[in-house]
Amino acid sequence: MEKNSKKAMIITLATIGIISALLLSFVYEWTTPYIQANQAQKQKQAINEVLPGVVEVKKVEKNGNIFYEGYDANGNRVGVAFTSTGGGYNGVIEVMIGVNLEQNQIYKISILNHQETPGLGARITGKEFKSNFNNQPFGNYNVVKTPPSKEMQVQAIAGATISSESVTEIIESGLDKVTSAYGGGN
């Protein structure tokens, strides 16, 4: 009798495992298009946020990287938006950066994804921190703990210097990527 109960238990557990796997596969397949549509919408909003006056966006691949060229109503290129990622304090940070290549200047940035500490590093998504990069020239930035007194200074978030430095490094590497692809000033 003990042998049959072990056999029945194994069959029951195997059946539950197979049903669970099938159910999980079904839910994954069902939700994937919704997740992708939500991510595409979030990305579109970020592009519109970082490129002023954009009416049309064209997806372009250069040097193995994806860029989003933004055009105004007259068909003139306003700027280029692109994502740049890197490590933060708690995980990967993904930043959308909008640039004016004619003036070698950042329009704005938008934080797409992060896992920074709520209340501290998560403040990288706030207007106050993101404004450090508004209309700033390309170059190497210096993270400071006091209000910026020079053009290339970025004020760190109190208690979240690592997150502030990480975003700054991600932006600098992204600027290298776009100038390499477009040759800078084109």
N, C-alpha and C positions, 0 to 999 in steps of 0.2 A: 504494500500500500504506500509506503514511503517513496518508492521509486516512481510510482504513477503521479504522486503529488508534485515531485520535483519536475517531472516531464510536463505536467499541466502548467506549472508556474513558469517554466521556460517558454512554453508556447504562448502563454498569456502575455508575458513581458515582450516577446518578439513581436506579437501582434500589435501591442500598444506602441512599440517603437516604430514599426512600419507605418501605422496610421498617423502617428505624430509627425514622422518625416514627410509623408505625403501632404498632410495638412500645412506644415510649415512651408513646403515648396509651393503649394497653391497660394498661400498668403503672400509669399515673396513675389511670385509672378503677378499677382493681382495688384500689389502696392507699388511695384517698380515704376510703372508709367506715371503714377501720381507724384512720386518722389522726384523723378526726372523733370516733370513739368514744373514743380515747385522750385527746383534748383535753377531751371532756365529763367523763370520769372524773377527770381532773386538776382540772378546775374544781369538780366536786362535792366532792372531797377538800379543796380550798382553802376552800370555803364552810363545810364542817364544822369545819375548823381554826380559822377566824376568828369563828365564831358558836357560843358554848358552849350545850350542851343543846338543840340544834335537832333536832326530830323530822321536821318537814315544811318544805319550801322551796317558795315560790311565786315564779315569774318575773314581774316587773312592769315595764312601760315607763312612764316619766314623763319629761317634757321631752326626749324623744328618746333617753334613756339607759335601759339595762337595769339593774334592781336585783333582788336575790334576798332576799325577805323570809323570815326564819326564824321558825318557830313551835315552841313547846314542846308537850308531850303534852296540855295543857289548851286548846290553840288560841290561847294568848297570844303576841303577837309579841315575840320575844326581841331581835331586832335586824335590821339590814339589811346585806347584803354586796353589794359591787360592785367592778368593776375600774376602775382608773385607770392610764393609760399616759403616758409621757413619755420624753424623751431622756435617756440616760445617757452615760457616757464613751465607750463603743464602739457604742452603738446603743440601740434602744428597750427600756425596762424596763416590764413589766406587773405591777401589784400588785393583789392581792385584799385589800380592806379590810372588816373587820367592825365595825359601829358600834352603839352603844346610843343611839338618838335621844332617849329620855326623859332621859338624863343628859348628852347631848352629849359622848359619850366613845367612844374607839376601844377595841374589845375586843382585837383582834390584827390583824396583817397577815401576808400570805403572798406571796412573790415567785413569780409564775407563769412569767415568761419574762424573760430578760436576755441580753446579750452582753458582759458586763463581763469584765475581765481575770481569768483564772484565778489564784487565790491572792491576789489583791488585791481588786478591786471585786466579784468573785464572792462575797466573804464577806458581801454584803448578804443572802444566803439563810440565813446562820447565825443560830442562836437568840440569840446575844449581841447582834447588831445589831437584829434584829427586836423584841427585848424592850424596846428604847427606846420603842416605841409602845404597849406593853401597858397597857391601862386608863388611857390618857392623855386629857386633855380636848381638845376641838376648839380650834384656834387656830393661831397662827403659831409655828413651832418654830425654834430657833436651834441650828445645828450647831456643836459645840465639840470641841476636840481632847483635852480632859481629861475625866475622869469627870463626869457631870452633877451639878451642885449645886442646880439649880433645876428645877421641874416641866416647863417647856417646852424643855428642852435635850435634844439628841440627840448622843450621842458618836459622832464620825466614826470610820470604820475607818482605822487607820494606813496611810498610803500610798494611800488611796482616798477622799480628801475629796470629789472630784467625784461619785463614785457615791453617797456618803452624802448629799450635798446634793441630788442628783437625786431619790433616793427620797423625801426629805423634801418636796421641791417637788411631786412626783407625789401624795403623800398629801394635802398641803394643797389642791391643786386638786381632788382627789377629794372632800374634805370640803366644799368650796364647792359641788360638783355635788350631793351628797346633801342638804345643807341647803337648796339652792335648790329641789330637787324635793319635799322633804318639809316645807319650811318651818321646819326645826329644832325640836327638842323635841316633835315630834308622836308 
